[in-house]
Amino acid sequence: MELFGDAPDAPGKARVRAAEPDPAHVALAERLPGLRLGTSSWAFPGWQGQVWKDRLPSEALSAHGLTAYAQHPLLRTVSIDSSYYTLPAEGRFATYAAQVPDDFRFVVKAPAVVGTARLRGETNPHALDPAWVEDRFLPRLLELGDRLGAVLLQIPPQPGDAFGDRVFHRLASVLALPIPWVVEVRTRSWFREDLGRVLADTGAAPCLSIHHALPDLRTQWRVLGVNQASALHIRWNLAPGRRYEQAKRAFAPFDRLAAPDLEHRGQLAKAIHWALEREKAAWVIANNKAEGCAPATLVALAEAVAAC
């Protein structure tokens, strides 16, 4: 029987074959069943030998690589980041759901229109608007069915008065929708008790994030009430001391750990071990700009968790 990436090609369809699974990675996955690791999208040719068997252009991987990606024993989730920039076409998410195993789960980024007070220099009337989310975004999410794992509401840096005095009330109204929200706030002035209270009251999960715009992990843990959440969510976004474009130039083609960040890896491993010991699921999404190669980052992190 031919499965996934080894299936015969449809006419005009690029064949994306999965790399042979490493037995050590299979053993790690079996040892850490509560840990879901994934990357930000999946269209990187530099992952040949780690995720892909062959080197293919990013366009082919983006269109046809998801099934092969999902065969990696440690990659049990992926973040769909494209939805942050453009609301996906009807049926797109249903197509994704059909390409992965039953136990695979997606993390979906909410569109920027949900969490940004100004877009393209103009006031955004749909910011923190539950009606827009319910009418426009929720129907797309429902296409994923039980393969939807989490929805990331990423709120980029905002001016202090961007949403007015009732910002946390408006945030709570969005988070009250029946969506598995995970919240990543990148405005430092928002890191106070009001934010932690909204997350606790609505049941939304806080997101620990490594990013230059954010406080250190210890501060995030305390203010956001991470220890009270039902699951641990982590986004390892960007190498310390670097900006996005700088990291992109330095780390391309994202085929190796160009700048291992042992300090943060150790901190995250301890946090994940803490969660798994308490039978809390732990979700980690890594970006290539964290250490140079997201799949290699996640393998190294899993090894660190197993060593705790």
N, C-alpha and C positions, 0 to 999 in steps of 0.2 A: 504494500500500500504506500502511495506517495503522499506525503503530508506537507502542507504549508509551502515553504520556499522550494521544495523539491517537486512540486506539482508541474505537469506539463504547462508550457506557456500558452496563454491565449494569444491569438493573432495580434501582432503589434504591441504586445506587452513585454517590457523588459523583465528578464528573469533575475530575481534577486535571491541568492542562496545564502543561507545562514552559515556562519563559521561553525566548525566542529566544536561541540561543547567541551569545555575543559572539565575533566572529572573532579578537580578540586573545587570548581565553581558549583558543580552539582552537589557536592558534599556540603559546601557552605550553605546553599539554599535549603537543604534538608535540615541543617542544624539550626537555621534561623527562620522558621516558617512565619513568624510574625513581622518580618521585615520586608517592606516593599521598596525596592530601589528602582529608579528610573531616571531618564534624561529629559532635557528640554528639547523636544522634537527628535527626529531620527534620521536626518538627511545628510550625513557627513561621510564622504568617501574615506577620510582618514581612519575610520573605524575598521577598515579591512583587517582581517585576521583576528579581530576581537568580537565584532558583531556580524560583519559580512565576510563571505568567503572570497568574493571577487571585488575588485576596485571598479566601481560604477560611478557615473556622474550624479551629483546631488539631485538633479531633477528625477532621475529614475528611482533613486532611493526614497525621495519624498512621495512619489506616486505609488510605488510598488514594494517598499521595503518594510512596511509595518509587520507583516506576518513573519518575516525572517527575524526582525528585531525581537519579537515576542518569543522566539525559540531560545534566546539566551537564558540560561537557568537562573540568573540573578536579576534579570530585568523583568519585573512583574508589574510594572506600571510605566507610564510615559506621560509627560506633560504636553498637552496640545496648546502651544503658545500662540499659534496663528489666530485663534479666536479673540485674542486681545486686540488685534489690529482690525479685523474684519469679521463681522457676524457670519458664521459659516453658512454656506448654501444649504437649502433644505435637502436632507438625505445624506449629507456628507458624514455626519456622525454615525448614522446607521451603517454606512459602508465601512467605517473604521471598526465598529463593533463586530461586524461579520468576519473580520480578518484576524481576530485574536482568540486564544483559548478561553474557556469558560471562567477560569480563575484569574484572568488578567483584568486589571482595572485602570481606567483613565483618570488623570487629573486634568481638568479643563480650566484655562484662564478665562475669567469673565472679561467681556469686552471693556476697553478703556473708557467707553462712554459711561459705564456704571460708576467708576471710581475717580473720575477726573473732573474737577470743577470747570476747567477751561480746555477746549480742544481747538487746536489750530488758531489760537489767539482769540477765540470767541467763547462767551459764556455757554456752558453746556447745560441745557434745560433738563437732561435726563440723569444728571449725576445723583447717585444715591436715591434713585427713583424706583421703588418696588414695582410700580405699574409697568414700566418699560421692561424690567427684568421678567416679570410674569408673562407679558404679552409677546415679547420678541425673543428672549434668550431661553426661557424655560422649555418651550417646545423643541428647541434644538437639543437640549440636554436629555430630554426624554427619549430621544432616538438611541441613546447609548444603553438604555435599559439597565440591567443589573451590572453592566460593565462600567458604569459611572462610579468612581471612587470618591472624588472630591472636586470641589469647584473653588479655585483660588480667586479671591477678590484682592487684587493687588492695587493698593492706593499709592500712586507715586507722590513724591514730595509736593506739598501744597502750601500756598501762602497761609498764614495763620488764620485769616478770616475767610478763606476760600468758600467754605460752606455755610458761613454765618454762625451765630451763637448756638444753634441747635444741631451742630454737626453730629454729635453722638446719638441724639434722638433719631436723626435721619439714617445714620448707619444702622441703628437697631431695627428700624422699619424694614430695611433690605434684608438683614440677617434673619428676620423672623420668617421669611419665606421658607418653605420646606425643601431646602437645598442643602447638601452636605458642604457647607461653607468652610473654607480655611482663609484666614485673613492675614495679609502681609501689608503692614503700614510702613511707609518710608518717610514719614514726616516726624522728625525727632520730638517736636513739641507735643505730639499726640501721645507719647509714651508716658501716661499717667494713669491714675486709678480709674478715671472715667472709662478709658478704653478697656482695661481689664474687666470692669464691671459689665460693660455691654457684651463682651464675649461670653462671660459666665452666664449672664441672664438669658442670652439667646441660644446658648449651646454651640456657638460657632467655635471652631478650633483655631487657636493662635498658631502662627507660623514662626518658628525660629529661622532666622535668615542671616547668612553671611554676606554682607554688602556694605560698601563704604559709607552709605548714607545712614546706616543704622547704628544704634548703640551696641555694645558688646553683648555676647550671648548671655552672660550672667544677668545683666540688666533686663534684657528681653524676657528671660525666664521668669524673673520676679514680677515685673510690671504686668506682663500678659497673663500671669497665672497658669503657666504651661503645666505645672504639676497637677492642676485640677482638671485638665482636659481629658477626654476619654481616649484620645490617641495623640501621638506625637507626630507633628508635621515639620519637616525641615526643608529649606531650600538653600543649597550651597551655590550661590550665584556668581561671585566674583572674587578674584584673588585680592588679598589685602594690599592696599597701596596702589591699586591699578584702577583705571577707568575702563569702561566696556570696550571702546575702540582700541585702546592701547593693548588690552589683553588679547583681543582678537588678532591684532597684527603680530603680537609676540608668540602666540600659541598655535596659529594655523600651521599645518592642516589638522591639528587636533588628534594626532596619532600617538601621543605619549604624555606621560606626566612631566611636563616641562618645568613646573615649579611646585613641587610637593609642599603642601601646607600642613606640616605635622602637628602644629599647635591646635589648629581648628579640627583636624581629623581626630585627634585625641579627645578633645572636648565633646565632639559629636558622638564618638563611639561610647563614651561614658553615659551621655544622655540617652542614647538608644538602648544600651544595656540596662539602664535604670527602668526604661519603659517596658522592655520585654520581660524583665523580672516580675513586673506587676501585671503581666498579661495585657498590656496595652499595645495595639498595633503601632508600628513606627514606619512612617513614610518619608522617603528622602528623594528629592529631585535635585540632580546635579547638572550644572552647566559646564560646557567646555572651558569657559573662562575662569573656572575655579582653580584648576591645576594644570589644564592643558588638554585633557581628554576625559570626558565625562564617564564613559564606561570603566576606564582604568581607575578613576577616582572612586567609583562605587565599589569596585572589587577590593580596593585597598581599604575602604571604610568597612566593608563586611568582614575582612580579615581582622581589622582592629577591634570590631565588636566581638568577634569570636574569641579574641585573645583577652578580653576583659575578665 
